[in-house]
Amino acid sequence: MSKQVKEASIPLAFIGFWSSNNNTRYEFRADGRYYSYSNALSYELTDNGTRLIHHHNIPYVRTSGDPTQIYGTWLMDDGSQEEWYMREDNSYVIHTPEDPIDYIGGFSFDETTITTHELRAFISSINANTIRFSNIFADTYDVTYTLTEPELTLHFPQGDVVYTRENI
């Protein structure tokens, strides 16, 4: 029995890692998911693993999970009720009661730093030079593009975004 591979929903040349003109790293995946990556951010577990302090000195209080691990549920200790669900498969969900969107992504970490990648949009091909960019936070745009390796330019109504392919 042969394993079927799902056909890419985006132009094959998009697939991979890119950097934008604001020095942010992005990933276009074959299934159309578009992720934004953070730089490594410092963090510290304090108070016997019951508090998490990250790079902006914003404290989170553990509401579930093993105090020797970063995994578990964390509540922002500023009255906002923002919760981070950090799962053992290194995925996360961020929930804020006043925001109708739950933010999802993944993370990797060591003893002092954490790096995240967050789902930002779904991309699909419309025709030979147009994609549909469905931003999970806002509107959906039909966007034309130009691709001249190593640069990809998406022509949004608000202005162009230029990406440079990363060599990995």
C-alpha positions as CSV (number, residue, x, y, z in Angstrom):
1,M,0.0,0.0,0.0
2,S,1.5,3.3,-1.0
3,K,1.3,6.4,1.2
4,Q,-0.4,9.3,-0.5
5,V,1.2,12.8,-0.2
6,K,-1.2,15.7,0.1
7,E,-0.8,18.0,-2.9
8,A,0.5,21.5,-1.9
9,S,-2.2,24.1,-1.7
10,I,0.3,26.9,-2.3
11,P,2.9,27.4,-5.0
12,L,5.7,24.8,-4.4
13,A,8.4,27.6,-4.6
14,F,6.9,29.2,-1.5
15,I,7.5,26.2,0.8
16,G,10.2,26.8,3.3
17,F,11.7,29.4,5.6
18,W,11.9,33.1,4.7
19,S,13.0,36.3,6.4
20,S,11.2,39.5,5.9
21,N,12.4,43.1,5.8
22,N,11.5,43.4,9.5
23,N,14.0,40.6,10.4
24,T,11.2,38.2,11.3
25,R,11.4,34.6,10.3
26,Y,8.4,33.0,8.5
27,E,7.5,29.5,7.3
28,F,5.2,28.6,4.4
29,R,4.1,25.0,4.7
30,A,2.9,22.8,1.9
31,D,-0.6,22.5,3.5
32,G,-1.0,26.3,3.4
33,R,-0.2,27.1,7.0
34,Y,1.9,30.2,7.5
35,Y,3.9,30.7,10.7
36,S,5.8,33.5,12.3
37,Y,8.9,32.6,14.4
38,S,10.2,34.5,17.5
39,N,13.8,35.0,18.3
40,A,15.0,33.2,21.4
41,L,13.5,34.9,24.4
42,S,14.8,34.5,28.0
43,Y,12.6,33.0,30.7
44,E,13.0,31.9,34.3
45,L,11.0,29.5,36.5
46,T,10.9,31.0,40.0
47,D,9.2,30.3,43.4
48,N,9.7,26.5,43.1
49,G,8.3,26.4,39.6
50,T,5.1,28.2,40.4
51,R,6.0,31.5,38.5
52,L,7.3,32.0,35.0
53,I,9.0,35.3,34.2
54,H,9.7,35.9,30.5
55,H,11.9,38.5,28.8
56,H,9.6,41.5,29.4
57,N,9.5,40.7,33.1
58,I,5.8,39.7,32.8
59,P,5.0,37.2,35.5
60,Y,2.8,34.2,34.9
61,V,1.4,32.0,37.7
62,R,1.2,28.2,37.3
63,T,-2.3,26.8,37.6
64,S,-1.5,23.3,36.5
65,G,1.5,21.1,35.7
66,D,4.8,19.8,37.1
67,P,6.7,22.6,38.8
68,T,10.0,21.2,37.5
69,Q,8.9,21.7,33.9
70,I,7.7,24.6,31.7
71,Y,4.8,22.5,30.6
72,G,1.4,23.3,32.1
73,T,-1.1,26.1,32.3
74,W,0.1,29.6,33.1
75,L,-2.1,32.6,34.0
76,M,-0.7,36.1,33.3
77,D,-0.3,37.8,36.7
78,D,-1.5,41.3,35.6
79,G,-5.3,40.9,35.8
80,S,-5.7,40.3,32.1
81,Q,-6.6,36.6,32.5
82,E,-4.4,35.6,29.6
83,E,-3.7,31.9,29.8
84,W,-0.9,29.9,28.1
85,Y,-1.5,26.2,27.8
86,M,2.0,24.8,27.2
87,R,1.7,21.1,26.2
88,E,4.2,18.3,26.5
89,D,4.2,17.9,22.7
90,N,5.6,21.4,22.6
91,S,2.5,23.0,21.2
92,Y,0.7,25.9,22.9
93,V,-2.6,27.7,23.0
94,I,-2.9,31.3,24.3
95,H,-6.4,32.3,25.4
96,T,-7.4,35.8,26.4
97,P,-11.1,36.1,27.5
98,E,-11.6,39.5,25.7
99,D,-10.1,38.2,22.5
100,P,-12.3,36.0,20.3
101,I,-9.2,34.2,18.8
102,D,-7.1,31.6,20.5
103,Y,-3.5,31.8,19.4
104,I,-1.8,28.5,18.5
105,G,1.7,27.4,17.8
106,G,4.7,25.5,19.0
107,F,7.8,26.1,21.0
108,S,11.2,24.8,21.8
109,F,13.2,25.6,24.9
110,D,16.3,25.0,27.0
111,E,17.0,26.0,30.6
112,T,17.0,29.8,29.9
113,T,15.4,30.5,26.5
114,I,12.2,29.8,24.6
115,T,11.5,30.1,20.9
116,T,8.0,30.1,19.5
117,H,6.3,29.7,16.1
118,E,2.7,30.9,15.8
119,L,0.1,30.2,13.2
120,R,-0.7,33.5,11.5
121,A,-2.6,32.7,8.3
122,F,-3.7,30.1,5.8
123,I,-2.5,30.4,2.2
124,S,-4.0,28.9,-0.9
125,S,-3.4,29.3,-4.6
126,I,-6.0,31.3,-6.7
127,N,-4.2,31.3,-10.0
128,A,-0.7,31.5,-11.5
129,N,0.3,34.7,-9.7
130,T,-2.3,35.2,-7.0
131,I,-2.7,33.6,-3.6
132,R,-5.4,34.0,-1.0
133,F,-3.9,35.1,2.3
134,S,-6.4,34.3,5.1
135,N,-5.1,36.1,8.2
136,I,-6.4,34.4,11.4
137,F,-6.4,37.9,13.1
138,A,-8.0,40.0,10.4
139,D,-9.2,40.1,6.8
140,T,-8.6,37.8,3.9
141,Y,-6.8,39.2,0.9
142,D,-6.3,38.0,-2.6
143,V,-2.6,38.9,-3.1
144,T,-0.5,39.0,-6.2
145,Y,3.1,38.0,-5.9
146,T,6.4,38.1,-7.7
147,L,9.1,35.5,-7.1
148,T,12.6,36.1,-8.2
149,E,14.9,33.9,-6.2
150,P,15.9,34.5,-3.5
151,E,13.1,37.1,-3.1
152,L,9.4,36.7,-2.8
153,T,7.2,39.8,-2.8
154,L,3.6,39.7,-1.7
155,H,1.7,42.7,-3.0
156,F,-0.9,43.5,-0.2
157,P,-3.3,46.4,-0.6
158,Q,-1.5,48.1,2.4
159,G,1.9,47.7,0.7
160,D,4.5,45.1,-0.3
161,V,6.1,42.6,2.0
162,V,9.5,41.3,0.8
163,Y,10.8,38.0,1.9
164,T,14.3,36.5,1.4
165,R,14.6,32.7,1.3
166,E,16.7,31.2,4.0
167,N,19.3,28.6,3.2
168,I,18.9,25.8,5.7
